[in-house]
Structure formats: C-alpha cells, structure tokens
Amino acid sequence: MASDLRRLTESERRFVTGSRRPGNIIVVDEEVHIRSLLGFVLKEQNHAVAVTDDPDMAFEHILEEGKVDLILLSIHLPDSGTAEMLQRLLEIPAKMRPGVIAVKHYSSEEAAPESSGIEILDTITKPIKIKQLTAKLESHISRLRG
C-alpha cells in the first residue's frame, strides 16, 4: 500500500489516509438523493454534516452551531430559496459567516446568484465527482480556517 500511496497526489493521499481537516458543513439541496449521497460521503470523511432542502432550517442550524465552515447550496432551490438563503447569510457577522459553494445541474447555464453580496467560493456541477468535491472542500476549509 505504501508504494500505491506514493503514486497519488497529495490531496488524494490525504483523502485515502484521512489526514485532512474535517469541517462543519451544511448541504442545502432540493434533491433528496443528492442530500443523502453528500451527507453519507461527507460523514465518511469525518466532516460534521447537516442536510436539508429548507433554507430556513439551514440558517437556524448555523445560528445554533455557532461556526459552520461551508454550505453546499443548490442554485436551483424552489421559491427563490437560494437567493433568500444568500441574503440571510448577510445577517451573520463576516468572521462567523460560512463559505458558500454553489451546486448546479450539469446542463444548467444558470450562474450562481451574485447580487446578494455573498461571495460564492466555488461551483460544483451535478453529477458530483467525489474526488473533485473532496479537493474543493479541503482547499476551502483550510483557507477559511487560516
């Protein structure tokens, strides 16, 4: 196994050995199977994870937890849920505000909302590639925690 690990990139090696820093992550997505998959995968990677399709529940979770590192936020939530979630995040002091990674459909030309004043750190496209997701999460969690 040691020789196999040498052939992996540093990010892949940390993924396999579990030496990356776990984060506190909320998944907000309208598709139950995406929420379930991401919840399972992220928990297996030792992240603390909450999943919901309701932006209000996600916001309440943020207030209760105190510090959430990242939100994986679908840009396709019904009833303007995405824009409302981004707007509500402005109520949280900047130092405590979680980073946002937009999740969009592969065929979607729609861009992540930018008018809210919240910076979108990155975009992930469905179908989600787990290695790509892991690398992006690790990078952003490390950067956000300084």
N, C-alpha and C positions, 0 to 999 in steps of 0.2 A: 504494500500500500504506500510506503514511503516514496518509492520511485514514481508511482502514479501521481502523488501529490506534487512532485517537482514539475510535472508537465502542465499543471493547472496554473491559471493566472492567480495573482494574489487574492483577488476578490473571490474567485471560485474556491481557492484553498480555505479561506475564512468561512465560506458557506459550508463546505464539507466538514471542517473541523469544529465549527460552531464558535469561532473566536471573535466574531463581530459583536458589536454592542447592541443589545436588544433595545427596542424603542417602545413607546406607548403610542399606539396607532388606532385611529378610528376609520372604518370603512363605511362610506355612505353611498349606497348604490341601489338603484331600483330593481335590479335583477337578483332574485333570491339565490340562484346558483352561483353567481359571481361573489356575492357576500359570503356564502358558505365556503366556497373554494378559497377565497382570500383569507377568511378567518382561520380556516384549517391550516393553510400553508404558513401564515404568519405566526400562529401559535406553535407550530412545529419548529419554527426558527427562534423560539423563545421570546417573541415580542408579546407585550400585553396588548390585546386586541378587543375592540368593541365593534360590532357590526349592526347597521340599521339601514332602513330605507327612509327614515324620517329625520330631516334636518333639525327639527326642534329637539328630538331626543339626543342627537349628536351634540348639539350645543349645550344641553343640560349636562351631558356626560363630561364635557370639557370643564364646565363650571364646578362639577363635583370632584373631578380628578385633580384639578389644580394645574397640572402640567401634562399636556398631550404634545408629543413631538410632531406628528404628522396626521393629516387627514387625506385619505384617498377618496376623492369626491367626484362622483359621476357628473358630467356636464349635461346629462340627459334626464335629470330628475323632473318628475311632473310638477305642474303648477308653479313654475318659477322657483322650485326648491333650491336649485343651485345658486341662483343669484341672491336669494334670501339668505342662504347659509353664508355666503361670502360677505354680505352686508352685515350680518350679525357678528361675524368674527371681528369687525372693527370695534365692537364694544369691549373686546379683551385688550388689555394693555399690550403694546407691541412686544415687550420682552417675554410675555407669557403666551402670546398668540402662536398656535401651531402652524407649521408649514403646510401648504396645500399642494397636492399632486392631483392634477385633473385626469380623470379616466374617461375616455371617449370610445365610441364604436369605430371599428376599422374603416367602415365606409363613410363615416361622417366627415363632412367638410367643415362642420361647426367648430369654431375655436372656443377655447375656454374664455369665460367672461372676464373682461379686464377693467370694466368701468367701476368695479366695487372699491378699488383702492387696495385690494389684497393682491400681493404678488403670488402668481402661480409658479411654483418652483420648477415643475416639470410636467410632462404629459405621458400617460401610459395608454396604449391603444389595445382594445379588445380585438381578438383574443389575446389575453395577457400571457406573456412569456415569463415564466417564473425566474429564470436567471437574470433577465433584464430588470424585472421588478426588484429582485434582491439587491442587485448592484445599485440601483437608483435609491432605494431605501437606505442602504448602508451609507452611501455618499451624503445624502441629505441629513440623516440623523447625526452623522459625525460633524457636518458643517454647522448644523443648528445648535449642537451642544458645545461647539467651540473646541 
